[in-house]
Amino acid sequence: MYDIPISNKFPEMDIALQAVKEAGSAILEIYGEKYQTSTKNDNSPITEADVKSNEIIKSILSKTSYQILSEEDKDDKSRLSKDTIWIVDPLDGTSDFIDKTGEFTVMIALVKDQKPILGVIGWPTEETIFAAQKDNGAFRYSEGQWKKISVTEISELSKCRAVGSRHHLSDREKMFIEKLGIENFTSIGSSLKVGKISSGEAEAYITTTNKMKEWDSAASHCIINEAGGKMTDMLGNEITYNNEIVNHQNGILVTNGLIHNKILEEFKKLD
């Protein structure tokens, strides 16, 4: 699994792959048992699996000297003075974990100068991994082998397939997707939405909420870029990382790149 076909691989890639694999195994063990669930201050759920995954990832990433920004740890902001940090979501899609949909992931990104230069996403129930390194393409590991992945070349909105959240899709987002003339819409959990676009299985993911945080997108951002797609906020601004405020204030748009500006233009017309 560590033989990802990147010739000038960063040493951090193998470390991130190991962390995703071991955390994923631990999550699956808990997934099959009875486990404790509690609620965080922001009313989002947390399980034993989130905590265990976080412990494993931190232990493995500590082989490097970089600080870690993780969803499950208090952010003391000392990371702001560093040019390179890890950004981690130990269990993205906790609601999907609880609902037993199988659509949850482990996300690890290495960010340098506010840009993700490495992204690894593990999908434990499917033994699948998405991974990318800046300027080296995007890859998907499934059925025991790595394959290079890329976005589609569909440029007509009516032919596009959109993916969106099962738990957080708003009426406004539904209405906007209909207004775009996109009829093919699938609900899917966690960062798998971006995995699908990066693999050429969908073309667009639109979210207008300000609840998305840096750990929800950093690993995906590197992967979609390297697969030939695009990620910005809904106003077309570039998304950066290792900011004081970790929320993405203006939502997120992920596409195959070819339809990106069309969607941004239509969004501007909304009141």
N, C-alpha and C positions, 0 to 999 in steps of 0.2 A: 504493500500500500504506500510505502514511502518512496517508491520509484516513479514519482510523477515525472513525465517526460519534459522537464525543463532543464536545459543544459547548464545555465549559470544560476542555479537555484540558490536562493538565500538560505543560510543555515537555519534561519528562523522558520522556514517552511516545514521542515521535518518536525520541529518542536511543536508547531501549531497542529500539524496532522496527528502527531502522537496524542496531544491534549484532547483533540476532538474525538479521536477513537476511544481513548480511555474514559472520557466523560460520557460518551454515548453508551458505552457498555454498562456503566454504573446507572445511568438513567433507565435503561431497559430492564435492569434487575428490579428497580423500584417500581417501574411501570406495571410489572406483572403481580405486584403484591398490594396489600393494603398499606396506605401511607397517610401521613398527616398533611393536611392543607390548612394554611392560615391566610390572613389578609394583611397586606402591607398598608402603610399610611395613606397611599394613594388609591386604596380600595382594590388594587390588583392582587390576584392570588399568588401565593408562593407555596411550593411543596418541598418535601425532603429532597426531591430530585434536583431542584434548583440549587439548593444549598450544597449537596454532595458534588454536583457537577462543578460548581464554583470552586470548591476546595481542591478538587483534582486539577482543574485547569491552572489555578494559581500556583500549585505545587510544581507543575511541569514548566510553566512559563517563567518561573523564578530562576531557571537555568540561565536566563538572560538578565541583563541589568535594567531592563525597561520597566517603568511603572505601568500599572494595570488600572484602567478605568472599567469597572464591571458593574452591571446592573445591580448585583446583589451586595455591593460593598458601599460603605459611606465614602463619598467623594470629598477628599480633604483639599482639593484644588491645587495641591503641590505639583501635580502633573503639568499645570499651565506653563511652568518654566522649562519644560522638557521639549526637545524637538521631535523625539520619537517615543511613542507609547503603544501599548497593547489596548485594544478596545474589545470587550468581551460581553456576550450575552450567553450565560451558561445554559439557559433553556428558553429559547425563543418559541412562544406558542404554548405557554403554561395552560391556558384554557383548553387548547387542543389536547394536551397531555391528560388533563383531568377528564375531558369528554371522550378520551380514548379514540380519537380520530386517526392517530398515528402521524399527524402532520405537525410535528414539532422538530426543532433543529438546535444545534449548538453552533454558535457563531464566534469566530475569532478573527480580528483584523490587526495588522501592524500599520500604524499611521505615522508618517514622517512629514514634517512641515505642513501639517493639517490635511494631508492627502493620504488615502489608504494605498499602501504599496504592496500589500499582501492580504488576501482574504481566503478564509477556509470556513466552509459550512458543512456540518455533518448532519445527515438525516438518519438517525439510528434505526428506526423501524424498517428501513429499506436497504440498510448497509450501503448507503450512497453518500458520496462526498463531492461537493463543488469546491474548486480551488483555483486561485489565480495569483499571479505575481506580475507586478507592473512591467509592461512591455514584453511579456512572454506568453500572452494568450490565456484562455480560460479552459479548464478541464473538468470532466465529470468522471468520478470513479463509481462504477456499478458492475455487478456480476463479475467482480474480481479483476476488472481492468480499467485503465484510464483511457478516455477518449477526449479529443479536443472538441469544444463546443462553440457554437456561434449563433447569433441572432438571425432571424429571417430577413428577407428583403421585401416584405409586404409593405406597400406604401399607401394603399387605399384604406381609409378608416373603416369602410363598410365590410372589408374582408378581414379585419383584425379580430383577434381573440383577446379579450381583457380578462384579467384575474383580479380578485379583490378579497377583502377580509371576510371571513365567515362571521366573526364576532363584532366587528366594529364598522361595518359598512353603513354610511349615513344615507338618508333619503336624498340629500343634495348630491352625493356622489352617484347614486343610482340614476338620478335624473340627468346628470351631466353625461354619463356614459350613454344613455339613451339618445340624448341630444346630439352626441357625436355620430350617431348612426351605427354604433357597435352593438350588434345583436348577440354575439357569442360571448357570454360572460360566465365565468366559473368562480365559485368561492373556494378558497384554499387557505390553509393556515400558515402562519409564520413566514420566514424568509423564502419558503418554497415558491412564492409568487415570482420573486426575482430569479430563482433557479430555473423556473419554467421559461421565462423570457430569454434568459442566457442560453438555454438549451434549444431554442427555436420552437418551443411548444406553446408560446403565447407572444403577444406583441406589446401589451400595455398594462401597467398597474398605476392606478390613480388614487391617491389619498390626500384629502384636504385638511385632515386633522393636524393640530399642533401637538399631539400627544406622542408622536414618534420621537425617539431619542437616538443619540449617536450610535449606541450599541445595537439598535434595530436595523441599521443600514450600512455600517462601515464595511463589514465583510462583503455584503452584497454589492456595494458600490464598486469595489475593486473587480469583482467577478463580472458585473454587467459591462464595465468599461472594457475589460479585456476580451469580452465576447463580442465586442463591436457595437454595443448598445449605449444607452445614455441615461444618466440619472441627474435630475436637477430638482429644485423646489418647484412649486406650482406657478411661481412667477418667472421661472427661467433662470433663477440665480444658481450659481455653483454652490454645491454643498461642501462645507469644510468641517473639520473635526478637531478635537481637543480645544473646544471653546468653553468659556466660563458657563454659559447656559447650554445644557446638553440637548434641549428640545429643538427639533426642526420646526421653526415658527410658522413656515408657510407650506406645510404639507410636502409631499414627495411625488414626483412623476418619474416612472421608469418605463422606457420604451426600447424598441429595436433601433432607435435613432432616426429612422426615416419618417416617422409620423410625429416626432417630438414637437416640432414647431407648430404643426397644425393643431395639436391638442392645446398647446400654450395659448395660441391665438384665440381659440374658442373659449378658453377659460377666462381670458381677459374680458370677454363680452358678457360674462355673468355679472350680476350686480353683487 
